[in-house]
């Protein structure tokens, strides 16, 4: 978890330049959504208490490392957004865990991603002077574009990760009988 968050905190500082998308995405958009997969798999196998522990440990390690490897503002924004969004993800997932197998990971990831994106990009970049861009005739701060398209990547990722979640969920549940103490 800490590796995912630290890598994302470093990569969010670099616009995604291929195909002229620098005003739309950062590299962090492609790494951070894996945090929701880690949280949801932990929650599925070990329950919400263990998932919250993973969130707290990931939070602590990531904030400390991010202060050193990113910037203090990015670290603070990331820590606040991560902790809030992941704890919401844990709670929503737990409430929905008895429904169809895909409901809990999809809904919790989408809600958590919404909260994470809004908090992170506002705290990290609002008033930072990263510039403005034209988005189809609408001039907005670049960070607003990054946030919008970051959320779209997270939404696509939430759907795409249903396959790996389903596969790993099946393996986790099969091992539950083998290792009941875990």
C-alpha atoms as a printed R data frame, in Angstrom:
    type eleno elety resid chain resno       x       y       z
1   ATOM     1    CA   UNK     A     1   0.000   0.000   0.000
2   ATOM     2    CA   UNK     A     2   2.748   2.440   0.941
3   ATOM     3    CA   UNK     A     3   4.589   1.698  -2.318
4   ATOM     4    CA   UNK     A     4   1.472   2.479  -4.363
5   ATOM     5    CA   UNK     A     5   0.867   5.770  -2.548
6   ATOM     6    CA   UNK     A     6   4.492   6.950  -2.565
7   ATOM     7    CA   UNK     A     7   4.888   6.108  -6.258
8   ATOM     8    CA   UNK     A     8   1.655   7.964  -6.996
9   ATOM     9    CA   UNK     A     9   2.761  11.004  -4.973
10  ATOM    10    CA   UNK     A    10   5.940  11.225  -6.991
11  ATOM    11    CA   UNK     A    11   4.248  10.542 -10.334
12  ATOM    12    CA   UNK     A    12   1.415  13.062  -9.783
13  ATOM    13    CA   UNK     A    13   3.998  15.818 -10.100
14  ATOM    14    CA   UNK     A    14   4.677  14.847 -13.709
15  ATOM    15    CA   UNK     A    15   2.136  15.585 -16.424
16  ATOM    16    CA   UNK     A    16   1.322  12.700 -18.763
17  ATOM    17    CA   UNK     A    17   2.816  14.078 -21.981
18  ATOM    18    CA   UNK     A    18   2.151  11.294 -24.522
19  ATOM    19    CA   UNK     A    19  -0.501  12.169 -27.112
20  ATOM    20    CA   UNK     A    20  -0.568  15.785 -25.889
21  ATOM    21    CA   UNK     A    21  -2.348  14.920 -22.628
22  ATOM    22    CA   UNK     A    22  -0.198  17.016 -20.272
23  ATOM    23    CA   UNK     A    23  -3.157  19.283 -19.437
24  ATOM    24    CA   UNK     A    24  -5.399  16.278 -18.775
25  ATOM    25    CA   UNK     A    25  -3.480  13.702 -16.772
26  ATOM    26    CA   UNK     A    26  -0.478  13.065 -14.572
27  ATOM    27    CA   UNK     A    27   1.392   9.774 -14.373
28  ATOM    28    CA   UNK     A    28  -0.025   9.256 -10.872
29  ATOM    29    CA   UNK     A    29  -3.467   8.658 -12.351
30  ATOM    30    CA   UNK     A    30  -2.311   5.235 -13.471
31  ATOM    31    CA   UNK     A    31  -0.793   4.008 -10.212
32  ATOM    32    CA   UNK     A    32  -2.993   5.287  -7.397
33  ATOM    33    CA   UNK     A    33  -6.160   3.303  -8.234
34  ATOM    34    CA   UNK     A    34  -4.342   0.114  -7.199
35  ATOM    35    CA   UNK     A    35  -4.697   1.299  -3.583
36  ATOM    36    CA   UNK     A    36  -8.428   0.590  -3.798
37  ATOM    37    CA   UNK     A    37  -7.757  -2.955  -5.026
38  ATOM    38    CA   UNK     A    38  -5.411  -3.592  -2.084
39  ATOM    39    CA   UNK     A    39  -7.941  -2.213   0.404
40  ATOM    40    CA   UNK     A    40 -10.871  -4.130  -1.071
41  ATOM    41    CA   UNK     A    41  -9.034  -7.460  -1.185
42  ATOM    42    CA   UNK     A    42  -7.902  -6.996   2.406
43  ATOM    43    CA   UNK     A    43 -11.445  -6.119   3.421
44  ATOM    44    CA   UNK     A    44 -12.885  -9.133   1.582
45  ATOM    45    CA   UNK     A    45 -10.484 -11.589   3.182
46  ATOM    46    CA   UNK     A    46  -9.842 -10.183   6.643
47  ATOM    47    CA   UNK     A    47 -12.698  -7.753   7.243
48  ATOM    48    CA   UNK     A    48 -12.933  -4.020   7.858
49  ATOM    49    CA   UNK     A    49 -10.725  -3.928  10.955
50  ATOM    50    CA   UNK     A    50  -7.752  -5.397   9.082
51  ATOM    51    CA   UNK     A    51  -8.472  -3.188   6.059
52  ATOM    52    CA   UNK     A    52  -8.407  -0.101   8.279
53  ATOM    53    CA   UNK     A    53  -5.080  -1.285   9.728
54  ATOM    54    CA   UNK     A    54  -3.638  -1.571   6.207
55  ATOM    55    CA   UNK     A    55  -4.937   1.938   5.485
56  ATOM    56    CA   UNK     A    56  -3.385   3.384   8.671
57  ATOM    57    CA   UNK     A    57  -0.022   1.693   8.105
58  ATOM    58    CA   UNK     A    58  -0.017   2.662   4.428
59  ATOM    59    CA   UNK     A    59  -0.950   6.216   5.398
60  ATOM    60    CA   UNK     A    60   1.847   6.588   7.955
61  ATOM    61    CA   UNK     A    61   4.548   5.092   5.753
62  ATOM    62    CA   UNK     A    62   3.430   6.962   2.661
63  ATOM    63    CA   UNK     A    63   3.239  10.375   4.329
64  ATOM    64    CA   UNK     A    64   6.722  10.058   5.822
65  ATOM    65    CA   UNK     A    65   8.252   8.834   2.564
66  ATOM    66    CA   UNK     A    66   6.298  11.348   0.497
67  ATOM    67    CA   UNK     A    67   7.577  14.288   2.521
68  ATOM    68    CA   UNK     A    68  11.077  13.167   1.555
69  ATOM    69    CA   UNK     A    69  10.400  12.034  -2.033
70  ATOM    70    CA   UNK     A    70   7.653  14.445  -3.128
71  ATOM    71    CA   UNK     A    71   6.836  17.816  -1.565
72  ATOM    72    CA   UNK     A    72   5.308  18.546   1.841
73  ATOM    73    CA   UNK     A    73   2.191  19.965   0.161
74  ATOM    74    CA   UNK     A    74   1.743  16.835  -1.962
75  ATOM    75    CA   UNK     A    75   2.366  14.652   1.100
76  ATOM    76    CA   UNK     A    76  -0.219  16.515   3.195
77  ATOM    77    CA   UNK     A    77  -2.796  16.531   0.399
78  ATOM    78    CA   UNK     A    78  -2.180  12.877  -0.319
79  ATOM    79    CA   UNK     A    79  -2.337  11.834   3.308
80  ATOM    80    CA   UNK     A    80  -5.593  13.690   3.917
81  ATOM    81    CA   UNK     A    81  -7.227  12.424   0.730
82  ATOM    82    CA   UNK     A    82  -5.904   8.890   1.118
83  ATOM    83    CA   UNK     A    83  -6.992   8.436   4.718
84  ATOM    84    CA   UNK     A    84 -10.443   9.905   4.156
85  ATOM    85    CA   UNK     A    85 -11.131   8.094   0.882
86  ATOM    86    CA   UNK     A    86  -9.767   4.729   1.972
87  ATOM    87    CA   UNK     A    87 -11.720   4.729   5.243
88  ATOM    88    CA   UNK     A    88 -14.872   5.559   3.282
89  ATOM    89    CA   UNK     A    89 -14.003   2.739   0.871
90  ATOM    90    CA   UNK     A    90 -13.667   0.298   3.790
91  ATOM    91    CA   UNK     A    91 -17.018   1.327   5.286
92  ATOM    92    CA   UNK     A    92 -18.932   1.239   1.984
93  ATOM    93    CA   UNK     A    93 -17.341  -2.064   0.961
94  ATOM    94    CA   UNK     A    94 -18.278  -3.630   4.302
95  ATOM    95    CA   UNK     A    95 -21.901  -2.480   3.997
96  ATOM    96    CA   UNK     A    96 -22.164  -3.940   0.482
97  ATOM    97    CA   UNK     A    97 -20.072  -7.089   0.906
98  ATOM    98    CA   UNK     A    98 -23.086  -9.448   0.986
99  ATOM    99    CA   UNK     A    99 -24.459  -8.268  -2.347
100 ATOM   100    CA   UNK     A   100 -23.354  -9.463  -5.778
101 ATOM   101    CA   UNK     A   101 -19.576 -10.010  -5.786
102 ATOM   102    CA   UNK     A   102 -18.848  -6.946  -7.939
103 ATOM   103    CA   UNK     A   103 -21.059  -4.452  -6.103
104 ATOM   104    CA   UNK     A   104 -18.844  -3.792  -3.070
105 ATOM   105    CA   UNK     A   105 -15.538  -3.245  -4.906
106 ATOM   106    CA   UNK     A   106 -17.089  -1.173  -7.685
107 ATOM   107    CA   UNK     A   107 -19.283   1.116  -5.589
108 ATOM   108    CA   UNK     A   108 -16.736   1.571  -2.784
109 ATOM   109    CA   UNK     A   109 -13.953   2.344  -5.268
110 ATOM   110    CA   UNK     A   110 -16.068   4.868  -7.165
111 ATOM   111    CA   UNK     A   111 -17.175   6.665  -4.009
112 ATOM   112    CA   UNK     A   112 -13.662   6.571  -2.541
113 ATOM   113    CA   UNK     A   113 -12.190   7.797  -5.830
114 ATOM   114    CA   UNK     A   114 -14.573  10.726  -5.930
115 ATOM   115    CA   UNK     A   115 -13.617  11.809  -2.412
116 ATOM   116    CA   UNK     A   116  -9.912  11.183  -2.998
117 ATOM   117    CA   UNK     A   117  -9.813  13.139  -6.243
118 ATOM   118    CA   UNK     A   118 -11.699  16.144  -4.897
119 ATOM   119    CA   UNK     A   119  -9.633  16.379  -1.722
120 ATOM   120    CA   UNK     A   120  -6.239  15.630  -3.210
121 ATOM   121    CA   UNK     A   121  -6.279  17.931  -6.205
122 ATOM   122    CA   UNK     A   122  -7.832  20.805  -4.276
123 ATOM   123    CA   UNK     A   123  -5.331  20.569  -1.415
124 ATOM   124    CA   UNK     A   124  -2.323  19.807  -3.621
125 ATOM   125    CA   UNK     A   125  -2.765  22.307  -6.419
126 ATOM   126    CA   UNK     A   126  -5.418  24.981  -5.755
127 ATOM   127    CA   UNK     A   127  -3.657  28.328  -5.671
128 ATOM   128    CA   UNK     A   128  -0.309  26.758  -6.550
129 ATOM   129    CA   UNK     A   129   0.069  28.540  -9.864
130 ATOM   130    CA   UNK     A   130   0.237  25.442 -12.065
131 ATOM   131    CA   UNK     A   131  -1.371  27.446 -14.853
132 ATOM   132    CA   UNK     A   132  -4.556  27.329 -16.889
133 ATOM   133    CA   UNK     A   133  -5.643  25.473 -19.996
134 ATOM   134    CA   UNK     A   134  -8.461  25.630 -22.486
135 ATOM   135    CA   UNK     A   135 -10.846  22.707 -22.132
136 ATOM   136    CA   UNK     A   136 -13.146  22.872 -25.135
137 ATOM   137    CA   UNK     A   137 -13.634  26.623 -24.852
138 ATOM   138    CA   UNK     A   138 -13.599  26.722 -21.058
139 ATOM   139    CA   UNK     A   139 -10.462  28.138 -19.430
140 ATOM   140    CA   UNK     A   140  -9.768  26.356 -16.143
141 ATOM   141    CA   UNK     A   141  -6.796  25.788 -13.862
142 ATOM   142    CA   UNK     A   142  -4.800  22.811 -15.139
143 ATOM   143    CA   UNK     A   143  -5.292  21.028 -11.809
144 ATOM   144    CA   UNK     A   144  -9.065  20.988 -12.425
145 ATOM   145    CA   UNK     A   145  -8.430  19.221 -15.732
146 ATOM   146    CA   UNK     A   146  -6.036  16.829 -14.022
147 ATOM   147    CA   UNK     A   147  -8.633  16.079 -11.330
148 ATOM   148    CA   UNK     A   148 -11.413  15.489 -13.852
149 ATOM   149    CA   UNK     A   149  -9.420  13.140 -16.020
150 ATOM   150    CA   UNK     A   150  -7.773  11.485 -13.009
151 ATOM   151    CA   UNK     A   151 -11.245  10.573 -11.772
152 ATOM   152    CA   UNK     A   152 -12.162   9.184 -15.200
153 ATOM   153    CA   UNK     A   153  -9.053   6.978 -15.123
154 ATOM   154    CA   UNK     A   154  -9.999   5.822 -11.605
155 ATOM   155    CA   UNK     A   155 -13.528   4.983 -12.779
156 ATOM   156    CA   UNK     A   156 -12.209   2.965 -15.722
157 ATOM   157    CA   UNK     A   157  -9.707   1.310 -13.393
158 ATOM   158    CA   UNK     A   158 -12.461   0.401 -10.900
159 ATOM   159    CA   UNK     A   159 -14.295  -1.419 -13.688
160 ATOM   160    CA   UNK     A   160 -11.138  -3.008 -15.126
161 ATOM   161    CA   UNK     A   161 -10.025  -4.275 -11.698
162 ATOM   162    CA   UNK     A   162 -13.241  -6.270 -11.249
163 ATOM   163    CA   UNK     A   163 -11.621  -9.115 -13.202
164 ATOM   164    CA   UNK     A   164  -8.480  -9.337 -11.042
165 ATOM   165    CA   UNK     A   165 -10.595  -8.767  -7.928
166 ATOM   166    CA   UNK     A   166 -12.873 -11.675  -8.862
167 ATOM   167    CA   UNK     A   167  -9.917 -13.971  -9.570
168 ATOM   168    CA   UNK     A   168  -8.047 -13.019  -6.399
169 ATOM   169    CA   UNK     A   169 -11.261 -13.105  -4.343
170 ATOM   170    CA   UNK     A   170 -11.840 -16.702  -5.424
171 ATOM   171    CA   UNK     A   171  -8.306 -17.651  -4.397
172 ATOM   172    CA   UNK     A   172  -8.612 -15.834  -1.088
173 ATOM   173    CA   UNK     A   173 -11.887 -17.548  -0.250
174 ATOM   174    CA   UNK     A   174 -10.475 -20.957  -1.253
175 ATOM   175    CA   UNK     A   175  -7.556 -20.437   1.143
176 ATOM   176    CA   UNK     A   176  -9.838 -19.404   3.997
177 ATOM   177    CA   UNK     A   177 -10.472 -23.078   4.824
178 ATOM   178    CA   UNK     A   178  -6.778 -23.871   4.422
179 ATOM   179    CA   UNK     A   179  -5.609 -21.030   6.687
180 ATOM   180    CA   UNK     A   180  -8.568 -20.067   8.902
181 ATOM   181    CA   UNK     A   181  -6.411 -18.074  11.354
182 ATOM   182    CA   UNK     A   182  -5.310 -15.606   8.677
